[in-house]
Amino acid sequence: MMEEQPGAPVPQSDTKEEPVPEEDEDTIDAKPDRSQRFSLFGSTKKKKTEDPEKPPQASDNVRIVTPAFQYKMNYGKVGRCIIINNKNFDDITGMSPRNGTDIDARDLLRCFKGLGFDVTVFNNKSCTEMETLLRSVAEQDHKDSACFACIFLSHGEEGLIYGTDGAMPIKVLTTLFRGDKCRSLVGKPKLFFIQACRGCEFDDGLETDAGPSNDSLETDANPRHKIPVEADFLYAYSTVPGYYSWRNPGRGSWFVQALCNVLNEHGKELEVMQILTRVNYLVATQFESYCDDPQFNKKKQIPCVVSMLTKELYFKPC
């Protein structure tokens, strides 16, 4: 499923338009689009109350931060962030428009700019256009950048991402930034966020008697040594392999909205894996589908993080 670029008009297809789902209905980033069958049911999030006079407790968890095990961020720039926001698809793909994706693209643009990234949003790109675009970015000189980020908002299947004209392997696009192909990003984190389905299964969730323990929320490579060409990549998927990914036409996708929520609040404070763990918690606990048909009622979602990072990543100078 695709996500839209904020503030930019999206070209419309010449084909007959499908009815736009109500803003409180969820949809999934895969075909068929059952947008008329879902509505958002989110549990109410309680605000965390803290006593400013309460001193830190000895039992409080303390994270040991060691500069030697952190990626260097004291470059001239944080780095580039490319958002590919695919909303409308050719008839031959059988894919419906991804209504609500513009909300995600808009929020991601603001969020990553706030972290210091140089952000560009590209709307409705074909497979060839996506590959050409990212190849051009990979061939640029990133020596003055601390890292690189790329966000895909589109329809998808396991291992595949959709351009406007069909699907292509995600690996074809991410491989462009491997250490042996993009030398100026060697030893630097390369982050890929993927909002798309990875199959057609639903997560029914599981009732439990025990609630969460806390239900409130608020390197450079040394050139003298070899490092794996696949090192320093991180992939944050909106869902686990085999499952649908949920998107609300009026509010955006569950995963992207949770990601922006955590980044806006803690993006310059927490390490990236801490950030993504909190995103997992939000998606897992704050979202659930509702439908009169029991087959599609009370479905859940859990994001999936695959990390080949070799150091800790904080979006602030170290």
C-alpha positions in Angstrom: 0.0 0.0 0.0 1.2 3.5 -0.7 1.4 6.6 1.4 0.8 10.1 0.0 3.1 13.1 -0.1 2.0 15.9 2.2 0.4 18.9 0.6 1.0 17.8 -2.9 -1.8 17.0 -5.3 -1.9 13.4 -6.3 -2.6 12.6 -10.0 -5.9 10.7 -10.5 -6.3 7.6 -12.6 -8.6 7.8 -15.7 -10.4 4.7 -14.4 -13.6 4.8 -12.5 -13.0 5.9 -8.9 -13.9 3.7 -6.1 -15.9 5.1 -3.2 -13.7 6.8 -0.6 -14.1 5.0 2.8 -15.3 6.9 5.8 -12.5 8.6 7.8 -13.1 6.2 10.8 -12.7 3.1 8.7 -9.5 1.1 8.5 -8.1 -0.5 5.4 -5.2 -2.8 4.6 -2.1 -2.4 2.3 -2.8 -5.3 0.1 -5.5 -6.4 -2.3 -8.4 -6.9 -2.1 -9.1 -3.6 -0.3 -11.9 -4.3 2.2 -12.0 -0.7 3.2 -15.8 -0.8 3.6 -15.6 -3.5 6.2 -13.3 -2.1 8.8 -13.4 0.7 11.4 -10.9 1.9 13.9 -11.2 0.9 17.5 -8.5 2.2 19.6 -8.2 1.9 23.3 -8.0 5.2 25.3 -4.4 6.0 26.2 -4.0 7.2 29.8 -1.7 10.2 30.3 1.3 9.4 32.4 1.4 11.4 35.6 4.7 12.2 37.2 5.6 13.8 40.5 8.3 16.4 39.8 9.3 16.3 43.4 9.9 12.6 43.4 13.6 11.8 43.4 15.0 9.0 41.2 14.7 5.6 42.8 17.7 3.3 43.2 15.7 0.6 41.4 15.1 2.8 38.3 16.6 1.3 35.2 19.7 3.0 34.0 21.0 2.7 30.4 24.7 2.7 30.2 25.8 5.0 27.3 29.3 4.3 25.9 30.5 6.6 23.1 32.7 3.9 21.7 29.6 1.9 20.9 27.6 4.7 19.3 27.5 5.8 15.7 29.2 9.2 15.2 26.6 11.9 14.6 28.8 14.9 14.6 28.9 15.4 10.8 27.8 18.4 8.9 24.4 16.9 8.3 22.2 14.2 9.8 21.6 12.9 6.3 19.0 12.5 3.6 15.5 11.0 4.1 13.7 9.8 1.0 9.9 9.2 1.3 8.3 7.3 -1.6 4.6 7.7 -1.2 2.6 5.6 -3.6 -1.2 6.2 -3.5 -2.6 5.5 -7.0 -1.9 2.4 -9.0 -2.4 1.3 -12.6 -5.4 -0.8 -13.4 -3.3 -3.8 -14.3 -2.0 -4.1 -10.7 -5.6 -4.6 -9.3 -4.6 -2.3 -6.4 -6.9 0.3 -5.0 -5.9 3.8 -4.0 -4.3 4.1 -0.6 -6.5 6.7 0.9 -5.0 8.2 4.0 -1.4 7.9 2.9 -1.0 11.6 2.5 -1.5 12.0 6.2 1.4 9.6 6.9 3.6 11.3 4.4 2.9 14.8 5.8 3.5 13.6 9.4 6.7 11.8 8.4 8.0 14.9 6.6 7.6 17.0 9.7 8.9 14.3 12.0 12.2 13.6 10.2 12.8 17.3 9.5 12.5 17.8 13.2 15.3 15.2 13.7 17.5 17.2 11.3 17.1 15.1 8.1 17.0 16.7 4.7 13.6 15.2 3.7 12.2 14.8 0.1 8.8 13.2 -0.7 8.2 11.5 -4.0 4.6 10.6 -5.0 3.3 7.8 -7.2 6.5 6.2 -8.6 6.7 3.2 -10.9 9.1 0.4 -10.1 11.6 1.7 -12.6 11.3 5.2 -11.2 11.8 4.0 -7.7 15.0 2.2 -8.7 16.3 5.1 -10.7 15.6 7.5 -7.9 17.3 5.5 -5.2 20.2 4.6 -7.5 20.8 8.3 -8.0 20.7 8.9 -4.2 23.1 6.0 -3.6 25.6 7.5 -6.1 25.6 10.9 -4.3 28.4 11.8 -1.9 27.2 11.2 1.7 30.6 11.8 3.3 29.3 14.8 5.3 26.2 12.9 6.4 25.8 10.8 9.6 23.2 8.4 8.2 20.5 7.7 5.6 16.8 7.0 5.8 14.3 5.8 3.3 10.5 5.3 3.9 8.2 3.3 1.6 4.5 3.9 1.8 2.8 1.5 -0.6 1.0 -1.8 -1.2 3.1 -4.9 -0.6 3.5 -8.6 -0.4 6.2 -10.6 1.4 9.5 -9.4 0.1 7.8 -7.1 -2.4 6.9 -3.4 -2.6 4.5 -2.0 -5.2 5.3 0.8 -7.6 2.4 2.3 -9.5 2.8 -0.3 -12.3 3.5 -3.5 -10.3 5.6 -5.1 -7.6 9.3 -5.5 -7.2 11.7 -7.0 -4.6 12.5 -4.6 -1.8 16.0 -6.1 -1.9 16.6 -4.6 -5.3 16.2 -1.1 -3.8 18.0 -1.6 -0.5 21.0 -3.4 -2.1 21.8 -0.1 -3.8 23.1 1.2 -0.4 25.3 -1.8 0.5 28.9 -1.0 1.5 30.3 -2.2 -1.8 27.9 0.0 -3.8 27.6 3.2 -1.7 31.1 3.8 -0.3 30.3 7.1 1.3 27.8 5.4 3.6 30.1 2.6 4.7 30.0 2.2 8.5 27.0 4.5 8.8 23.4 3.5 9.6 21.1 3.0 6.7 17.4 3.0 7.9 14.5 1.6 5.9 10.9 2.0 7.2 8.3 0.0 5.2 4.6 0.6 5.5 3.1 -2.2 3.4 1.4 -5.5 3.7 3.6 -8.7 3.8 0.8 -11.2 3.2 -2.9 -11.8 3.7 -3.1 -13.2 7.2 -4.9 -11.5 10.1 -3.7 -11.4 13.6 -6.5 -12.4 15.9 -4.7 -11.4 19.1 -4.9 -13.3 22.3 -6.8 -12.5 25.5 -4.6 -12.5 28.6 -5.2 -12.2 32.3 -1.9 -10.4 32.8 -1.8 -6.8 31.5 1.3 -4.9 30.6 3.5 -3.9 33.5 3.2 -0.3 32.4 0.0 0.7 30.6 0.8 4.4 30.3 3.0 5.9 27.6 4.0 8.9 27.0 30.7 4.2 13.2 32.4 5.0 11.2 34.2 1.9 9.8 37.9 1.7 10.3 39.3 1.6 6.8 42.0 -0.9 7.9 39.5 -3.6 8.6 36.9 -5.3 6.5 33.2 -5.1 7.5 30.3 -7.0 6.0 28.6 -5.3 3.0 25.2 -5.9 4.7 26.3 -4.3 7.9 24.7 -1.2 9.4 21.2 -1.7 7.9 18.0 -1.5 9.8 14.6 -2.5 8.4 11.5 -1.4 10.4 8.4 -3.2 8.9 4.9 -2.2 9.7 3.9 -5.8 10.2 5.5 -9.3 10.5 5.9 -11.6 7.5 2.7 -13.0 6.1 0.3 -10.5 7.6 -1.8 -7.5 6.6 -0.9 -4.0 7.5 -3.6 -1.6 8.6 -4.2 2.0 7.4 -7.0 4.4 8.3 -8.1 6.8 5.5 -8.8 9.6 8.0 -5.9 9.1 10.4 -3.1 7.4 8.6 -1.5 4.0 9.2 -1.2 2.4 12.6 2.5 1.9 12.3 3.5 5.3 10.8 1.3 7.2 13.3 2.9 5.3 16.2 6.4 5.9 14.8 5.8 9.7 14.5 4.3 9.8 18.0 7.4 8.2 19.6 9.9 10.1 17.4 8.3 13.5 18.1 8.4 12.8 21.9 11.6 10.9 22.3 13.5 11.0 19.0 16.4 12.9 20.3 16.5 11.2 23.6 16.2 7.4 23.1 18.3 5.0 21.1 16.7 3.8 17.9 15.9 0.3 19.2 14.3 1.7 22.3 12.2 4.0 20.0 11.1 1.1 17.8 10.3 -1.1 20.8 7.9 1.7 22.0 6.4 1.8 18.5 5.8 -1.9 18.8 4.1 -1.4 22.1 1.8 1.4 20.8 0.7 -0.6 17.7 0.2 -3.8 19.7 -1.9 -2.1 22.5 -3.5 0.9 21.1 -5.1 -0.3 17.9 -7.7 -2.9 17.1 -10.1 -3.4 14.2 -13.9 -3.6 14.7 -16.4 -5.2 12.3 -19.8 -6.8 12.5 -18.4 -9.8 10.7 -16.6 -11.9 13.3 -14.0 -12.9 10.6 -12.7 -9.4 10.5 -13.4 -8.2 14.0 -10.9 -7.3 16.7 -7.8 -7.8 14.6 -4.3 -6.8 15.8 -1.0 -5.9 14.3 2.6 -6.0 15.5 5.5 -4.3 13.6 8.8 -6.1 13.0 12.3 -4.8 13.3 15.3 -6.4 11.5 18.6 -4.9 12.6 22.1 -5.3 11.3 23.3 -2.2 13.1 26.7 -2.6 14.7 26.4 0.3 17.2 23.8 2.2 19.0 22.1 5.1 17.2 21.0 8.3 18.8 19.7 11.2 16.6 21.9 13.7 18.4 25.6 14.6 18.3 27.7 12.3 20.5 
